[in-house]
Amino acid sequence: MKYEIKPEGICPYLLSFVVENGKVKDVNFSGGCNGNLKGLASLVEGMDKDEVVKKLSGITCGNKGTSCPARLAEAIRDLAD
């Protein structure tokens, strides 16, 4: 199933991803640090959704208290169960 959110507290204005058979696919951030976010999307491609949540939860960026990886983890945890 495809999910799309407008995340708060991070640079990207849109985050979309697919969870199919428990695996994360097709992660896309619109806005933000293009190269870093393409790298993040590539690294989680095909990973089990629970593993993505475990590895990325709690990561912060500067003094924001959150980050793009953390917002991805939260979205997967909250929407893809």
Secondary structure, 3 states (H helix, E strand, C coil): CEEEECCCCCCCCEEEEEEECCEEEEEEEECCCHHHHHHHHHHHCCCEHHHHHHHHCCCCCCCCCCCHHHHHHHHHHHHCC
